[in-house]
Amino acid sequence: MEKFYKEITPDGFGIAIREKEVLFSDNSPYQKVEIIDSESKLGKILTLDDLMMTTEGDEFFYHEMITHIPMMNHKEPKTVLVIGGGDGGTVREVLKHDTVEKVVLCEIDGMVIEVCKKYLPTIACQLDNPKCEILVEDAIEYIKDKKDMFDIVLIDSTDPIGPGEGLFTEEFYTNVKNSMKKGGILAVQSESPIAQSENVTKMYKLLRKVFPICKAYSSNIPTYPGGYWTWAYCSVDVEPLSYIDERRCEEITKTCKVYNKEYHLARFALPNYIKNLVG
Amino acid sequence: MEKFYKEITPDGFGIAIREKEVLFSDNSPYQKVEIIDSESKLGKILTLDDLMMTTEGDEFFYHEMITHIPMMNHKEPKTVLVIGGGDGGTVREVLKHDTVEKVVLCEIDGMVIEVCKKYLPTIACQLDNPKCEILVEDAIEYIKDKKDMFDIVLIDSTDPIGPGEGLFTEEFYTNVKNSMKKGGILAVQSESPIAQSENVTKMYKLLRKVFPICKAYSSNIPTYPGGYWTWAYCSVDVEPLSYIDERRCEEITKTCKVYNKEYHLARFALPNYIKNLVG
């Protein structure tokens, strides 16, 4: 009998993937960590607390969007902070920008990093890059006293339950803002507009208390609830689409499966139902 | 034990929906027709030959996109042909355009129409509109001798297997072209760019043999494979985005859950992997 990995949201529908075998399963101090191999085009899957985080087959849909939309909008991103993102996919995309001198990955769960290095090498491939500094610590604590350090901050977190919960507060967003340099840009994954969409509305209300510029962008992710996802672009002083770096855009587009300039320009045009959610 | 309606593509993944009960199941002369009630936000589901066609909860993602992208691009669409589309969702969207004098629905399978009228009234609600003429016949035969009749043609078909197969041929597209008036626009559902993407490439090759203007547009559909879908915009003489009717656009946007002008303008900006598929 066929076995399926299923992930059903409270809305009563979700994804099913033909399962081959569980390659890794353990509990870290923070969460249940699993790698599942599938009989599908998606290949191997990372789950945390039984929620799919990334798959070999469709990870680029997410990682290209969280990274290149803010980074192309910055004239010279040198220092980047990735919060969460232990699978390494966001770091891999960040390091495509040759302006970057240092990317700090602040991931609370060392087990996620180790497991992804072993089982998901196409995603974790840049975690050993000398420009990447890995901190296995709680971003809530790390960010508290950081001032004027980062050109770009990317919050590549889990959902607002479990270890990720404290990453969805006004205090945390304020500390993130203080850690950013003048002209800095934050992108933060802001949940599915289709499943549990009330989370989206809450997040944008909080983010707008902290950032004068806060706009949603959206794109398709096949394995996430509803096949669609949103990110918040936030800044104190740089409007989205006010700048796109032509040179990096042209070079990096060649390496991307999704990202290109026209697609970038189109990302802030939202369907009515998302406009209603994000206000 | 929970029961799930599952639809898994040859790629090994797909959708799972909490199932309540099968409300209708029968074989028409053409296909198996079922209405399944779900324990989910999606409500009732129409399946044909065990493939999901539409759901009460997310039908608007598809119907708004197949209809308003071509229709807003036409200065005064009076006569419209819908091929397939027996659920009535496309006809409902077409009739939001007050310029329309007549919409012909050419659906081969009368059972689909009757079942949708009974079980999916929010979708089929305009099939009794006096401006709607319903022909229960094979569009391949119907279209053969039609010349210079329609401002807009919408091919709202099933996949290129089973009864829909003949709707994916050069001969059929040529007859469709001949049925269109000067300035006419065709939109045709052109399959998932994620599951069985080779079908997409084949379709665009065929369409380009017939139509000098043929461009892909794309949008999210939660219940379709990969959560993403493409449509082909085809015409002899009208480029996409060369016109958008401001008056109808403003009025109809108020009734839509997805469609608005900015979203319309953004639809032809394709991710790299779709650009590669459609050429």
HADDOCK unambig.tbl for C-alpha pairs under 7 A between the chains (distance, minus, plus):
assign (segid A and resid 11 and name CA) (segid B and resid 40 and name CA) 5.40 0.50 0.50
assign (segid A and resid 11 and name CA) (segid B and resid 41 and name CA) 5.33 0.50 0.50
assign (segid A and resid 12 and name CA) (segid B and resid 17 and name CA) 6.06 0.50 0.50
assign (segid A and resid 12 and name CA) (segid B and resid 18 and name CA) 5.49 0.50 0.50
assign (segid A and resid 12 and name CA) (segid B and resid 39 and name CA) 6.08 0.50 0.50
assign (segid A and resid 12 and name CA) (segid B and resid 40 and name CA) 4.09 0.50 0.50
assign (segid A and resid 12 and name CA) (segid B and resid 41 and name CA) 6.45 0.50 0.50
assign (segid A and resid 13 and name CA) (segid B and resid 16 and name CA) 5.67 0.50 0.50
assign (segid A and resid 13 and name CA) (segid B and resid 17 and name CA) 4.27 0.50 0.50
assign (segid A and resid 13 and name CA) (segid B and resid 18 and name CA) 6.13 0.50 0.50
assign (segid A and resid 13 and name CA) (segid B and resid 40 and name CA) 6.28 0.50 0.50
assign (segid A and resid 14 and name CA) (segid B and resid 15 and name CA) 5.72 0.50 0.50
assign (segid A and resid 14 and name CA) (segid B and resid 16 and name CA) 5.41 0.50 0.50
assign (segid A and resid 14 and name CA) (segid B and resid 17 and name CA) 6.53 0.50 0.50
assign (segid A and resid 15 and name CA) (segid B and resid 14 and name CA) 5.71 0.50 0.50
assign (segid A and resid 15 and name CA) (segid B and resid 15 and name CA) 4.63 0.50 0.50
assign (segid A and resid 15 and name CA) (segid B and resid 16 and name CA) 5.59 0.50 0.50
assign (segid A and resid 16 and name CA) (segid B and resid 13 and name CA) 5.66 0.50 0.50
assign (segid A and resid 16 and name CA) (segid B and resid 14 and name CA) 5.41 0.50 0.50
assign (segid A and resid 16 and name CA) (segid B and resid 15 and name CA) 5.59 0.50 0.50
assign (segid A and resid 16 and name CA) (segid B and resid 16 and name CA) 5.71 0.50 0.50
assign (segid A and resid 17 and name CA) (segid B and resid 12 and name CA) 6.07 0.50 0.50
assign (segid A and resid 17 and name CA) (segid B and resid 13 and name CA) 4.27 0.50 0.50
assign (segid A and resid 17 and name CA) (segid B and resid 14 and name CA) 6.54 0.50 0.50
assign (segid A and resid 18 and name CA) (segid B and resid 12 and name CA) 5.48 0.50 0.50
assign (segid A and resid 18 and name CA) (segid B and resid 13 and name CA) 6.14 0.50 0.50
assign (segid A and resid 39 and name CA) (segid B and resid 12 and name CA) 6.08 0.50 0.50
assign (segid A and resid 40 and name CA) (segid B and resid 11 and name CA) 5.40 0.50 0.50
assign (segid A and resid 40 and name CA) (segid B and resid 12 and name CA) 4.09 0.50 0.50
assign (segid A and resid 40 and name CA) (segid B and resid 13 and name CA) 6.29 0.50 0.50
assign (segid A and resid 41 and name CA) (segid B and resid 11 and name CA) 5.32 0.50 0.50
assign (segid A and resid 41 and name CA) (segid B and resid 12 and name CA) 6.44 0.50 0.50
assign (segid A and resid 220 and name CA) (segid B and resid 220 and name CA) 6.59 0.50 0.50
assign (segid A and resid 220 and name CA) (segid B and resid 227 and name CA) 6.95 0.50 0.50
assign (segid A and resid 220 and name CA) (segid B and resid 228 and name CA) 6.71 0.50 0.50
assign (segid A and resid 222 and name CA) (segid B and resid 226 and name CA) 4.36 0.50 0.50
assign (segid A and resid 222 and name CA) (segid B and resid 227 and name CA) 5.42 0.50 0.50
assign (segid A and resid 226 and name CA) (segid B and resid 222 and name CA) 4.36 0.50 0.50
assign (segid A and resid 226 and name CA) (segid B and resid 227 and name CA) 6.43 0.50 0.50
assign (segid A and resid 227 and name CA) (segid B and resid 220 and name CA) 6.96 0.50 0.50
assign (segid A and resid 227 and name CA) (segid B and resid 222 and name CA) 5.41 0.50 0.50
assign (segid A and resid 227 and name CA) (segid B and resid 226 and name CA) 6.42 0.50 0.50
assign (segid A and resid 227 and name CA) (segid B and resid 227 and name CA) 4.13 0.50 0.50
assign (segid A and resid 227 and name CA) (segid B and resid 228 and name CA) 6.99 0.50 0.50
assign (segid A and resid 228 and name CA) (segid B and resid 220 and name CA) 6.70 0.50 0.50
assign (segid A and resid 228 and name CA) (segid B and resid 227 and name CA) 6.98 0.50 0.50
assign (segid A and resid 257 and name CA) (segid B and resid 272 and name CA) 5.28 0.50 0.50
assign (segid A and resid 257 and name CA) (segid B and resid 273 and name CA) 5.36 0.50 0.50
assign (segid A and resid 258 and name CA) (segid B and resid 271 and name CA) 4.37 0.50 0.50
assign (segid A and resid 258 and name CA) (segid B and resid 272 and name CA) 4.79 0.50 0.50
assign (segid A and resid 258 and name CA) (segid B and resid 273 and name CA) 6.07 0.50 0.50
assign (segid A and resid 259 and name CA) (segid B and resid 271 and name CA) 6.04 0.50 0.50
assign (segid A and resid 259 and name CA) (segid B and resid 272 and name CA) 6.49 0.50 0.50
assign (segid A and resid 260 and name CA) (segid B and resid 271 and name CA) 6.76 0.50 0.50
assign (segid A and resid 260 and name CA) (segid B and resid 272 and name CA) 6.74 0.50 0.50
assign (segid A and resid 262 and name CA) (segid B and resid 269 and name CA) 5.42 0.50 0.50
assign (segid A and resid 263 and name CA) (segid B and resid 269 and name CA) 5.01 0.50 0.50
assign (segid A and resid 263 and name CA) (segid B and resid 270 and name CA) 5.85 0.50 0.50
assign (segid A and resid 263 and name CA) (segid B and resid 271 and name CA) 6.01 0.50 0.50
assign (segid A and resid 266 and name CA) (segid B and resid 266 and name CA) 4.83 0.50 0.50
assign (segid A and resid 266 and name CA) (segid B and resid 269 and name CA) 6.47 0.50 0.50
assign (segid A and resid 269 and name CA) (segid B and resid 262 and name CA) 5.40 0.50 0.50
assign (segid A and resid 269 and name CA) (segid B and resid 263 and name CA) 5.01 0.50 0.50
assign (segid A and resid 269 and name CA) (segid B and resid 266 and name CA) 6.46 0.50 0.50
assign (segid A and resid 270 and name CA) (segid B and resid 263 and name CA) 5.85 0.50 0.50
assign (segid A and resid 271 and name CA) (segid B and resid 258 and name CA) 4.36 0.50 0.50
assign (segid A and resid 271 and name CA) (segid B and resid 259 and name CA) 6.04 0.50 0.50
assign (segid A and resid 271 and name CA) (segid B and resid 260 and name CA) 6.76 0.50 0.50
assign (segid A and resid 271 and name CA) (segid B and resid 263 and name CA) 6.00 0.50 0.50
assign (segid A and resid 272 and name CA) (segid B and resid 257 and name CA) 5.29 0.50 0.50
assign (segid A and resid 272 and name CA) (segid B and resid 258 and name CA) 4.80 0.50 0.50
assign (segid A and resid 272 and name CA) (segid B and resid 259 and name CA) 6.50 0.50 0.50
assign (segid A and resid 272 and name CA) (segid B and resid 260 and name CA) 6.75 0.50 0.50
assign (segid A and resid 273 and name CA) (segid B and resid 257 and name CA) 5.38 0.50 0.50
assign (segid A and resid 273 and name CA) (segid B and resid 258 and name CA) 6.08 0.50 0.50
